[in-house]
């Protein structure tokens, strides 16, 4: 296994400016994403100011910023404003609103208007099929399937992700995102099935240095960790 041989593009997922700028400088990072939950965790209150600050610091990488309305008319207004912030910006659109109403009509309108979209929170192949059809052969777009959350339910996401790759094949403008990975191995799984992009948080990215590590050495490192921690804690029996 070698990170240099990966075909899948790695997008850093976060909302901390310092971390985002650091990741953008890494040769293996091809783009970035964020979302309202990540932004809230780091205390961001002015959405527009944050986004424009990030874009001034990272002007070339593809970056997704999510709409946050539950009303499709307002979502459309927000998406158009977000798209106006730069040619590298994707407006992130949820596959439904909180009322279970699908966003397919909105997605279709935005695609026809030339807005680059990252449609997010998908978890079924039916959603992939309908989102892909709504996006059509329009501008560059991403279809974000939350494989990690699918795995959290006890289901293997690999067959679904493989099928999703095939669903998007007729549309070269559409890229499949493996979202919410749970472990570094997911990067190599995504690469193996031909997934276009995987979004990865900093805590997982930090493990890239372990790729290919000798397992006997890793075993010894683990034994040393247990020994050193027990010693530092002053345990005795």
C-alpha positions in Angstrom: 0.0 0.0 0.0 1.3 3.4 -1.0 -0.5 6.7 -0.7 1.3 7.9 -3.9 -0.4 5.2 -6.0 -3.9 6.2 -5.0 -6.3 7.2 -7.7 -9.1 8.3 -5.3 -8.8 12.0 -4.5 -8.6 12.9 -0.8 -10.6 15.9 0.5 -9.9 17.2 4.0 -13.1 17.6 6.1 -13.1 20.3 8.8 -13.9 23.8 9.8 -10.7 24.9 11.7 -9.0 27.5 9.5 -5.4 26.6 10.6 -6.1 22.9 10.0 -7.8 23.6 6.6 -4.9 25.7 5.4 -2.4 23.1 6.7 -4.2 20.3 4.8 -4.5 22.4 1.6 -0.7 22.6 1.6 -0.3 18.8 1.6 0.4 17.3 -1.9 -2.1 14.5 -1.3 -5.1 16.8 -0.5 -7.1 17.6 -3.6 -10.0 19.6 -2.1 -11.8 20.5 1.1 -15.3 20.2 2.6 -17.1 21.6 5.7 -20.6 21.6 7.1 -22.6 23.5 9.7 -22.0 20.8 12.4 -18.2 21.1 12.1 -18.5 24.9 12.0 -20.6 25.0 15.2 -18.1 22.8 17.0 -15.3 25.3 16.5 -17.5 28.3 17.4 -18.1 29.9 14.1 -21.0 32.4 14.2 -20.6 34.4 11.0 -21.0 32.0 8.1 -20.3 34.4 5.2 -17.2 35.9 6.9 -15.8 32.4 7.7 -16.3 31.2 4.1 -14.7 34.2 2.5 -11.8 34.1 4.9 -11.2 30.5 4.0 -11.5 31.2 0.3 -9.0 34.0 0.6 -6.5 31.6 2.2 -7.4 28.7 -0.1 -8.3 30.1 -3.5 -7.7 27.2 -5.8 -8.8 23.9 -4.2 -12.4 22.8 -4.6 -14.3 23.7 -1.4 -17.9 22.9 -0.5 -20.1 25.1 1.7 -23.5 23.9 2.8 -26.8 25.7 2.7 -28.6 25.7 6.0 -32.3 26.5 5.3 -35.1 23.9 5.5 -37.1 25.7 2.8 -36.2 25.0 -0.8 -36.7 28.6 -2.0 -34.3 29.9 0.6 -31.9 27.0 -0.1 -31.9 28.1 -3.7 -31.1 31.7 -2.8 -28.3 30.5 -0.4 -26.9 28.1 -3.0 -26.7 30.9 -5.6 -24.9 33.2 -3.2 -22.5 30.5 -2.1 -21.7 29.7 -5.8 -20.9 33.3 -6.4 -18.0 33.3 -4.0 -15.6 31.6 -6.4 -15.1 29.3 -9.3 -13.7 26.6 -6.9 -16.9 26.7 -4.7 -19.5 23.9 -4.6 -22.9 24.6 -3.0 -23.6 21.7 -0.7 -27.3 20.6 -0.9 -28.9 18.0 1.4 -30.7 15.2 -0.4 -33.9 16.1 1.5 -35.1 18.7 4.0 -36.1 17.8 7.6 -39.7 17.1 6.4 -38.5 14.2 4.2 -39.2 16.3 1.1 -36.7 15.5 -1.6 -34.4 18.2 -3.1 -34.4 16.8 -6.6 -36.3 19.7 -8.1 -34.0 22.2 -6.5 -30.9 20.2 -7.6 -32.2 20.2 -11.2 -32.8 23.9 -11.2 -29.4 24.7 -9.8 -27.7 22.4 -12.3 -29.5 24.2 -15.2 -28.3 27.5 -13.7 -24.7 26.3 -13.8 -24.2 25.9 -10.1 -21.6 23.4 -9.0 -23.2 21.2 -6.4 -22.2 18.7 -3.7 -25.4 16.8 -2.9 -24.9 15.4 0.6 -26.3 12.9 3.2 -27.2 10.2 0.8 -27.5 6.7 2.1 -29.5 4.6 -0.4 -29.0 3.7 -4.1 -32.4 5.1 -4.9 -31.2 8.4 -3.7 -28.0 8.1 -5.8 -30.1 7.2 -8.9 -32.4 10.2 -8.5 -29.8 12.7 -7.5 -27.6 11.7 -10.5 -30.6 12.0 -12.8 -31.4 15.5 -11.4 -27.8 16.7 -11.8 -27.6 15.3 -15.4 -24.9 16.4 -17.7 -24.7 19.9 -16.2 -21.7 21.5 -14.4 -19.2 19.6 -12.2 -21.0 18.0 -9.3 -20.4 15.6 -6.4 -22.7 12.9 -5.0 -21.8 12.4 -1.3 -22.8 9.0 0.1 -22.2 8.6 3.9 -20.6 5.2 3.8 -19.3 5.5 7.3 -22.8 6.1 8.7 -24.1 3.1 6.6 -21.4 1.0 8.3 -22.5 2.3 11.7 -25.9 0.5 11.1 -24.2 -2.9 10.6 -24.3 -2.8 6.8 -21.3 -3.3 4.6 -21.1 -0.1 2.5 -18.8 -1.5 -0.2 -21.4 -3.2 -2.4 -23.5 0.0 -2.3 -20.6 2.2 -3.1 -19.5 0.0 -5.9 -23.0 0.1 -7.4 -23.0 3.9 -7.0 -19.8 4.2 -9.0 -21.6 2.4 -11.9 -24.7 4.6 -11.6 -22.6 7.7 -12.1 -20.5 6.3 -14.9 -22.7 7.8 -17.7 -22.1 11.3 -16.3 -18.3 12.3 -16.4 -19.2 15.6 -14.7 -20.4 13.7 -11.6 -18.0 12.4 -8.9 -18.9 10.0 -6.1 -17.8 11.0 -2.6 -17.2 8.3 0.1 -18.2 10.4 3.1 -17.8 9.9 6.8 -15.0 7.3 6.7 -14.3 5.6 10.0 -10.8 4.3 9.5 -7.8 4.8 7.2 -8.5 1.5 5.5 -11.6 3.2 3.9 -9.3 5.3 1.7 -7.9 2.1 0.1 -11.3 0.6 -0.1 -12.7 3.6 -1.9 -9.7 3.6 -4.2 -10.1 -0.1 -5.1 -13.8 0.3 -6.2 -13.0 3.4 -8.3 -14.7 5.9 -6.0 -13.6 9.4 -7.2 -13.3 11.2 -3.8 -13.1 10.4 -0.1 -13.6 13.1 2.6 -11.3 12.5 5.5 -11.0 14.3 8.9 -7.7 15.4 10.4 -7.7 12.6 13.0 -7.7 10.0 10.2 -5.3 11.9 8.0 -2.8 11.8 10.8 -2.6 8.1 10.5 -1.3 8.2 6.9 2.3 7.9 8.3 1.3 4.4 9.4 0.6 3.1 5.9 2.8 0.2 5.1 4.3 0.1 8.7 5.9 -3.2 9.6 3.3 -5.0 11.8 6.0 -6.6 14.1 7.3 -3.2 14.8 3.8 -1.8 15.3 3.2 -4.7 17.8 6.3 -3.8 19.7 5.3 -0.1 19.7 2.0 -1.1 21.2 3.6 -3.2 24.0 5.9 -0.3 24.8 3.0 2.1 25.0 1.2 -0.2 27.5 4.4 -0.6 29.5 5.2 3.1 29.6 1.7 4.1 30.6 1.6 1.6 33.4 5.0 2.8 34.6 3.9 6.5 34.4 0.7 5.7 36.3 2.8 4.2 39.1 0.7 0.9 39.1 1.7 -1.8 41.6 0.2 -5.1 42.8 
